Amino acid sequence: MRNVIIGTAYNYSKESMLPFLNSLEKTGFKGDLIFFINNSTEVIYDKYSFKLKLINFEKQNRWYIRFFKYLEYYTPLFIKDLIKFCITTLTLRRLKKGRSLPNWVFSKYYLDYYVATSRFMLYYSYLKQNEYDNVFLTDTRDVIFQEDIFKKIEANKVYAFEENGEIILEKENWNKQWIIAGYGNDVFEEIKQNNIYCSGTILGDYESICHFLNDYTSHIIRDKIPNKMEGFDQGIFNYFISYKKLPYFTKLPNGNRVFTVGMQKMEDIKIVDNKIYYEGHLDLFPSVIHQYDRHVTLREFILSCYV
């Protein structure tokens, strides 16, 4: 099986990436690891048994990016609107046919959106040019691996991982703001009792992940999603799951495959034989621990294990 893990690592030091890389190595992972980076990223990549590929989109496409920056500052509004219309039309046509986005086209969206939102467009274009069996899209700096994340993946599914199951959308201010800002109060009122699912860890077979990423990219461009709201990828993700109810999603409770600890209390986190579990759910052994840096004690434990 050809498996790939894809993440974005912007402005990270090599030390901050060691828990991710060293923990992944300990699982025996033999697939591909793809990091999208920028000029400020430092990664040690020559000591691992898996294949690590670093893609610096900014560096590779700096002339396209400079061109669109020039247009933004030095061209009349009607010309900017015409260019935007042409790029939008071209993009939606390519997406409808299931094709990747040319780098010069994506360079425009790269400038328009925060990287947390635009990263999924990058992933889509990469995957349409590089076929795998299974895909794990993940945050990087605050993630470690405890075992193979790709165990027993079913076809035609995108696995969505719950955050704290006791905190619903209505009770978490950031997630509430993202939904209201993007979709209005009526949509929020309809889904406010739903659980929160994390856009920082998404797993599935290749075809289903590509389907999701195509839907995501089309939605941003076609429906004019807010482009300068940091973290809005999570708002889109929960809108897809709870409002649109897209059929490829399989929702998993926190601790099943992925344990997202950011909104958990420290007493919810149990360490047994140097492995991390969700207290009260010891029958589930999470392959991935996410957001560990929100807890000082847990962070220190993980650094002692993997750095």
N, C-alpha and C positions, 0 to 999 in steps of 0.2 A: 504493500500500500504506500502510495506517495502522499505524505502528509506535510502540511506547511503551517507554520505559526507566523503571523504578520502583526507587526506593531509599529508605532511611531515613537521615536526617541529624540526629541528636540531639546537642545540645551542641557543635556545630561552629562555628568562627568563619568569617567570609566568606573570609579568607585561605586557610584550610585547604581550602576547596571550589574554589578557583580552578583548580588543575590538572584536576580533573574537568570543570568547566564549559568552560574555555577549550580543552581538548583536544577535547571533544565538538564545540564550535563549528567547529574547524578541519577536522573530517571532513565538514562540510556537512550534518549531520543536520537533518532538517526535520520530525521527528515530535514526539511529546509526551514531556516529561520530568516525572515526578511525584516530588516529594520529600515524604515524611512527616517532619514536623519537630516540635520542642517549643519552649517559650518561650525557650530559651537558644540557639537556632539563628540564625545570621546568614547570609543568602544575598543576593548581588547578582543580580538576575534581570531587569533591564530593558535589557540590552545584547546579548541573544542572538537569533539568527534562529529558533531552535526555541521551541516553546511550553513554558514552565516553570510548573508549578502547584505551590504549596506547600499542604500539608494539615496543619494543626495539630490532631490528634485530641484531645489533652488540652484545648485551649482550646475547641474546638467541643462537647465532651461533658463539660465540667467538672462539671456538676450530676449527671450519671449517676455519674461517678467518685466524687464526694463522697458520694453516696448509698450506694454499695457500700463505701466506706471506713467510713462510719458503721455499716453493718450488721456489718462485720467486727469492730469494737471494742465495739459496744454491744448486740448481740443474743445471746440464748442459743444454744448450740450446735445444738440441735434445729431452730431456725428457720433458721440458716445452712445446715444440711444439707438442709432442705426446699427452700430457695431454690436451692441448688446443683443439686439433683435436677431441679427444674422447668426451670432454664436449660439444663442438659445435655440433657434430653429434647427441649426445643424446638430446640436447636441441631442435634442429630443428625437430627431430622426435616427441618429446612430443608436441611441438607447432602445428605441422601439425595435430595431433590428438586432438587438443584443450585441452590439459592437462596442469596442473600447473607445475611449476618448483620446484623440491626438494630444500630445504634450502641449502644443501651442494653444489648444482650446482650454485644456485644464489650467494652464497658467493664469488665465483670467479668473477662474473660480478660486484658484489658490490665493490670489490677492483679495478676493471679495469676502472670504469666510475665515473664521478662526480655524486653526489646524485641527482642533478636536472635531469640528464638523466636516471639514473638507477631506480629512484622512480617508473616509470611506469611499470617496471618489477615487483617490489614489489606489486603494485596495482593489476596487472594481477594475480599473484599467490594467493593473498588474495581473490580476487573475484571468482576465479575458485573453491575455497573451501567454499565460503559463498555467497549464492544466494540472490539477492534482486530484486526489481522491477525497481528502477531507481537509478542512480549513479551521484554524482557531485564530480569531481576531482578538487582540488583547492589548490592554495597557501594558506598560513595560516597567517603569521604575518601582512601582509598588506591588509587583506580582512575583510570587515564587511558585515553583512546581514541586509536588510531593510524589507524583506518579504520572504515568502516561495519560494525558488528557484525551487521547483518541480511542480509548477502550470502548468497544461496543457502541459505535455510532450507527444509528439507523438511517436509512435513505429517506430523502424527501423531508428532512427536518432541519430547522434552525433552532438550536437550544438557547433559550433565554433564561438567564440566571437571576433569581430573585435576590434583592437585598434583604434587610431586616423585615421578616414577615409580619411583625407587629406594627410596623410604621407604614401607613397607607399614603397615597399621593397627597391627600388633604392635609396631612400632618407634617410634611417635609417641605420647608419653604422654597428651597431651590427648585425642586421638581414641580411644585405648584406654579412658580413663576414661569418656568419654561413652557408649560402647557398653556397657561393663560396668554402669554406673549405670542405664542405661535398660532393658537387655535381658538382663543376666545373663551369667555366664561361659560357658554353653553356646553362646549365640549368638556371643559373641566368639570362642570357639575355632573355630567354623565359618567365620568370615569374616576371621580375623586375618591371613591371607596376602594379602588383597586390597589393591589400591591405594586411596589416599585421594582422595575427590572433594570439591570445595569448594562449600559451600552459599552462598558469597558472590557467585557468578556463575552464573546459570541462564538458559538461552535456549530459546525454542521458539515454535511457533505458538500462537495464542490458545487454541484448544480444549484442546490438550495441557497448556499451563501451568495452565489452570483445573482440569483433571482432577487434575494433581499437587497443586495447592493445596487442592483439596477433600479428597483423600486425606490430605494432611498435617494439615489442621485436624481432620478426623474422627478420625485416629489419636491426636492429642494428647488430645482430649476423651474419646473412647471408651475408650482404653487407659491412661488416667491416667498420662501421661508426667510425669517429674519436672519440677516447675514452678519451682524455684528453683536451677537449675544453669546458670550463664552459658555461652553458646556451644553449648547442647545441640541447636540446630537442625542443626548439622553431624553430630551423632550420628544424628539421625533420617534425615537425607539419605543417609548411608552405609548405614544399616540398610535403607532402601528399595531402594538400588541393589544392595548385595551380598548381603543376606539374603532380602528379599522378591522381588528381581529383577523389579521392575515393568516391564512390557513397553514402556512409552513412552520409557524412557531410552535414549539413545545416548551412549556413553562416548567422550570424545575425549582423546587424550594431551596432556600439558602442552605449550603452545606452539601448539597447533592452535586458532585463533580467540582463545583466552585463554592468556596466559602468566602463571601464578601463581608469583611469584618468592620468596615468603616462606621456603620451605625449600630454595631453591637456593643454591649457593655463588656468590659474585660472579663467579668465572671462568666460570660457566654463562651469564652475561648479556653479550651482545655488542651494541655500539652501532655502527651503520653509517649514515652520512648522517643523523644525528640520529634514527634509528629504532632500536627495541629488538628484538633477536632472541634466540632460544634458541640458544646456541652448539652447533654440531653438528646443528642443525635449521634451517639458513638458508633451506631451501626453503619453510618455513612462516613467513608474516608474520602475527604475532598482532594481531588488531584491538584487543585490550584487554590492558593490563598491570595486574596486580593485586598488592597487598601490596608495592609499591615502597618504602614507607617503612621496611621492615626492613633496607635497605642504605643507609648514609649516602651513599656515592658516587652511587648511582642516584637517591636522593632529591634530592640537590643538582643533578644533571643535569636532572631533570624540572622542578624549580622554576625553573631557568634558562630552560627552554623555554616554560613555560606560566604563569608568574607575572610 
